[in-house]
Amino acid sequence: MLIENPTLLIAACTGGAAALSAVMRATSGQMGGVLRHGLAGLAPVATGFAFMLGPRDSVVASGADVLTLGAAALAGIGACLAVNRAIDRKGTRALR
């Protein structure tokens, strides 16, 4: 199994996605919600996966690894949605 601690990976990806979504919302007002959620939700997963693959020439990912990365992606997108709803309730002035 490539991923040794799936809970830590999911938690790190969720936190990273939430922070990235808030920063993207504050800095780029022209980006739509779907694109922002997709990029912010999947970027930490891709970064974590690339970090794990870095020193190896080839890797065989098991089904548990694929499920963990899928869960991390869904948790990241969910965190983006939650952050944006929280910001909408407070108003957009809170970020400026």
C-alpha positions as CSV (number, residue, x, y, z in Angstrom):
1,M,0.0,0.0,0.0
2,L,1.4,3.3,-1.1
3,I,-0.4,5.5,1.4
4,E,0.6,4.6,4.9
5,N,-1.7,7.0,6.9
6,P,-4.9,7.7,4.9
7,T,-6.5,9.7,7.7
8,L,-3.7,12.2,7.8
9,L,-3.7,12.5,4.1
10,I,-7.4,13.2,4.0
11,A,-7.2,15.7,6.8
12,A,-4.2,17.5,5.2
13,C,-5.9,17.7,1.8
14,T,-9.1,19.0,3.4
15,G,-7.3,21.8,5.3
16,G,-5.2,22.7,2.3
17,A,-8.2,22.8,0.0
18,A,-10.2,25.0,2.4
19,A,-7.3,27.5,2.7
20,L,-6.6,27.5,-1.0
21,S,-10.3,28.1,-1.8
22,A,-10.4,31.1,0.6
23,V,-7.3,32.6,-1.0
24,M,-8.5,32.0,-4.5
25,R,-11.9,33.6,-3.7
26,A,-10.2,36.7,-2.2
27,T,-7.7,37.2,-5.0
28,S,-9.5,36.3,-8.2
29,G,-13.1,37.5,-8.4
30,Q,-13.5,36.5,-12.0
31,M,-13.1,32.8,-11.4
32,G,-16.4,30.9,-11.3
33,G,-17.4,28.7,-8.3
34,V,-17.2,25.4,-10.2
35,L,-13.6,26.0,-11.4
36,R,-12.5,27.3,-8.0
37,H,-14.0,24.3,-6.2
38,G,-12.4,21.9,-8.6
39,L,-9.0,23.4,-8.6
40,A,-8.8,24.0,-4.9
41,G,-10.3,20.6,-4.0
42,L,-8.0,18.6,-6.3
43,A,-4.8,20.5,-6.1
44,P,-3.8,19.2,-2.6
45,V,-4.6,15.6,-3.7
46,A,-2.4,16.0,-6.8
47,T,0.4,17.6,-4.8
48,G,0.3,14.8,-2.1
49,F,0.3,12.1,-4.7
50,A,3.2,13.7,-6.6
51,F,5.1,14.0,-3.3
52,M,4.6,10.3,-2.6
53,L,5.6,9.3,-6.2
54,G,8.7,11.6,-6.3
55,P,11.6,9.3,-5.3
56,R,10.2,6.2,-7.0
57,D,10.6,5.2,-10.7
58,S,7.3,3.2,-10.8
59,V,4.5,2.6,-8.4
60,V,1.6,0.2,-8.2
61,A,-1.4,1.8,-6.5
62,S,-3.8,-0.6,-4.8
63,G,-7.5,-0.2,-4.6
64,A,-7.2,1.3,-1.1
65,D,-4.9,4.0,-2.3
66,V,-7.3,5.0,-5.1
67,L,-10.2,5.0,-2.6
68,T,-8.2,7.2,-0.2
69,L,-7.3,9.7,-2.9
70,G,-10.9,9.8,-4.0
71,A,-12.1,10.4,-0.5
72,A,-9.5,13.1,-0.1
73,A,-10.7,14.8,-3.3
74,L,-14.3,14.7,-2.2
75,A,-13.4,16.0,1.3
76,G,-11.4,18.8,-0.3
77,I,-14.3,19.9,-2.6
78,G,-16.7,19.7,0.4
79,A,-14.3,21.9,2.4
80,C,-14.3,24.4,-0.5
81,L,-18.1,24.5,-0.5
82,A,-18.2,24.9,3.3
83,V,-15.7,27.8,3.2
84,N,-17.5,29.6,0.5
85,R,-20.9,29.3,2.3
86,A,-19.3,30.6,5.5
87,I,-17.8,33.5,3.6
88,D,-21.1,34.3,1.9
89,R,-22.9,34.4,5.3
90,K,-20.3,36.9,6.7
91,G,-20.2,38.9,3.6
92,T,-17.5,39.6,1.1
93,R,-16.1,42.5,3.1
94,A,-14.7,40.1,5.6
95,L,-11.9,39.1,3.2
96,R,-10.8,42.6,2.2
